[in-house]
Amino acid sequence: MGVPGPLIEFFLQEHRYRPWSGRLLSLGRQTILVEPPRLQQLFGRYGIGWDPQCAEVDRATVAAKAAPRRKYVTDETLFKALNPGLRLDVMDVTDYEGANLIWNICKPVPEHLHGTYDVIFNGSVLDNIFDPAQAIRNMTRLLAPHGRVIHIEMASNLAFEYLIYSTDWFFDYYIENGFVDSRIYVCTFNNLDELLNGPWQVYAYMPRPDGDASSLRALGLQHGVVVAIAEKGEASSVDAIPVQWCYRDEAMKRRFNERMAKLDERRPVFGFGGQQPPDFSTIKRSGGFHSCGPAFG
């Protein structure tokens, strides 16, 4: 698992909207695919000072070991640069990369961890496991009220994915379970090098009001990832099961639209590469994909 440079831009914009604080859970130890000078440049672009002398070099993750000449920063370096007070836990199915919580996210998580985490980062776990529905429920259980989850998952078959994901798989789950808000992005690129290093072309997504499908092919997609950000509410549920739009009866459609109308519009849609981001209320009215500019990382 890894964090490409362009994804760090999402982290920084989410942090600018609402600073990361409290307890952070990373699903899997992350290889941060940037070196200290580039990370300093990224933080500076978002008005955050950071001293590269504070960086620790990753010598533990599989991807870092495979590139010994690179000085990738550790995941703890990145997260503590956002907020030195963050308390980081790493959960994985084995301790092969030094996780401190060994647990299979496909199995019910221990009750003493329910409602524990203020931020959860899912770094492309769901596309490599067998029971993603159970896993996303577990992530919701682990989130504290007003906690945020950030996902990145493959939307195309690039390497060794078990599964690839649609935008609606995430959006529908969070709407049906009464999350305060949810922002869904598709990021397109041409090859593995661009996945890891950018640029990504970023598009914000909302379902169309009439339920018509929005095909990724309309974006000229070669390859893509879905980035989903969602915030849990005080009354959010865990186990509500979405039904895809074309199979909903009229009552289901009305309920879904009522819940979607309640989404908090204060969370911005992110813009990249100097591009003015689209307005969320406009996206909600029209649905489909809306360009947010290029993320270079």
N, C-alpha and C positions, 0 to 999 in steps of 0.2 A: 504494500500500500504506500501511496506517496501523495505529496502535495505539490503540484506543478506551480510555477510562478504565477500564471494567470489566476489560479484559484486563490492565491494570497490576496489578490485585489478584492475578491469577494469578502474575504475575512476583514480586510481593512475598511471596506465600505460598511459592512455590518457593524464593526466596532465603532465607526464614526456615528452611525445612527444610534446605537446603544452600546456603550462600552462593555466588553467581556469582563465578567467578574465572577467571584464565587468559585464553584467547583466545575471543572471541565473534565468530561470523559471523552477520550479518543478510542474509537473502536479499532484496535490494532495500533502498534507502534508505526509512526509515519516517517517515511523518508522525505525530507523537505528538499526539493530539487533546486535549491538555490544556494549559492555561496555568500559569505558575509558582505562583500561589496554590493552585490545585486540586492540583497535584502535591505541594506542601508538605503539604496536608491529607491526601492519600492516604498519603504516607510517614509522617506523624505517626500515622495510624490504626494503622500496623504497627510503631510504636515506633522509627522511624528519623528522626533529625534531618536536615534538609536546608535549606540557605539559598537562597531563591529568587533572591538576588542573583547566584548562580553560574550562573543559567540563560542559555543562548544561545537566541536566537529563530530559528526556522526560516524562512529566506527562500529555500530552495532547492527544496523538494519541490513537486510540481505542486499537491497539495491545499492546501498552505500559501499558495502564490501565489494560489490561487483565493479565499482568505479573508484578504486583506491586513490587515483590522482585528483579526484574532485574533493573539495572541502565543503560538502553539504553541511549545513547547520542542523543541529538536532531539533526534534519536534519541540522539546521543552524550551530551547532557545527561542523559537518562533513564538510560542504561546506566551512565554514570560515577557517577551518584548512587547506584546500587546498589553499585558498587565502583570507586573512582577508578583502580585498577590494571588494570581490564579493557582488553584490547587489541582494538579493534574493527576488523573488516573488513566491507565491504559488497560483495556480489556481485550483479551484474545483467547482463542481456543487452546493454545499452547503457549509456553513461555519462550518460544524459539527466538523472539526478538526482544525479550526483556519486559513483557507486560507484567504488571503487578496484580491484576485481577484475571485469573484463569477461569474462563467460563465460555461455554458454547451459547452464543446469542440466540440460537434456534431453540433453546430450552428455556422454560420459565426462569426468570432471574430471581435471585434471593429477595425475599420481602424486605429485608433490612436496607436494601439499596433503592427501594421504590421512592420516587420523589426526591432523589438526592442531588441531581445534577442541574446546574444552571445553563450549561452549554454542553451539547453532545455533538461531536463531529464523527460522521460516518464516512470514512475515506474509501469508498468503493468496496464495501463489504458485501452488500446485498447481491451484487452480480457474481459473487463467488461462493454463495452458500445455497443450501437446498431448500430452506424453509423461510423465505423472505417475509411472508406475512406474519409469522410468529416473531421474527426479528424486529420488524417495525413496531409491533405491539410492545415488545420488550423495551425498545427505546422510549416509547411514550410512557411506560411505567416508570422508567428511570428518571425522566424529566421532572423537575420541580414545577409547580405552577409558575407561569410566566417564563419558564425555561425555553431555550431555543435549540432546535436541532438543525444541523446543516448536513446535507447529503451531497455527494457526487457519485454518480453511477453511469455506467456506459449506456449509451443510446444506440450504439451500433456494434457490430461484431468486429473487434480489432485484433484481439489476441486470444486469451484463453477463458473468456467469460462463460460461466454457467448460463447466465441470463442477461438480457438487455432490457432496458426500461423505457416506458412511455412517460410523457409528462403527466398524463391523467392518472396513472397509478398512484403517484404521490399526492397530487392535488385532491383527488376524490377521497382518499383516506383521511386527509386532514380536514376537509370540509365535513365529511360525515361524522367525524369525531369532535366537531365543535371547537377547532383550534381558533385562536384569536385572529391569526392571519397566516397567510402562506404566499410565498413568492416563488415562482417556478421559472427557471431559465433553461434554454438549450444553447450549448456552446459548440460550434462546428469548427472542424479543422480537417486537414488533408491526410495526415500520416502520424505515426508514433512520435516523431520528433516534434511536430507542432502540438501534439497533446501534452508533451512534457515541458516544452519551452515556449509555446505560443508562436504566432498569435492565435487567439480564439475569436471567432465572430459570435457575439452574444446576442440572444433574442429572449425577451420576456414573453411568457406564455399565459394565456387564459383560455378556457374552453369557450367556444362560440355559443351565444345565447340560444341558437336553434339546435344545438347539439351536433351540427355538422363537424366532421373530422377535420383536423388541421394536420396535414401530412408534412413530415419532416422533409420529404422530397421537394416540397415547395421552396425550401431554403437552399436547394442545390447541395444537399448534404452529401459529403463524402464519408465523414465520421463525426460522431458527436457524443457529448456527455450531457446528462441532466444534472443541474444544480438546483436543489430544493432547499428552501429556508422556511421554517414554520415555528410559530410560537404557541405554546400550550396555554390554555386559559384555566381559570379556577374550576370551571365546570366541564372541562374537556374529558371525553371518554377515551377508552382504549380499544374496545372490541366491536364497535360499529363496523359493519362490513359493506363496503361500497358495491353498488351495482352499476355496471357500465351504462352510459347514457341510453344507448339504443335499446336496452332491455328494461328500462324503468317504466313503470306505469305513471299516470298523470300525478298521482299523489306523491310518488317518489320524486318526480321532477320538481314539483312545487316546493317540497321540503328542501331539496338540494339548493334551489335558487334562493330560497329564503335564507338559508345558512350562508350561501356565498355573498348575499347582499350585506351581511353583517361583518364581513372582513374589515379589519382595521385599515383605513386608507392612509394612516400616518406613516407607515413604513414605506420608504421611498423605493422606487424602481431604480436600480443602479445603472449609471451610465459609464462608459469606458472610452478611453482614447480621446477625451475631450468632447465627446458627443453628448448633447443634452438628452437626458433620459426621457422616455415617454411618460406621460401622466398616467397614473394607475387607474383613475376613474375612466379615462378613455379606453384603456386596455380592457377594463371590466365590461364596458358597454359593447365593444366590438368583438372581443376575443381574438384568437389566433396568435400569430407571432409578430413581435414588434422589435425592430432593431435597436440595440443598446450600444452599438459600437464595438471596436476591437479591444480585447484585453491582451496586453503584451506580456505582462508579468515582469 
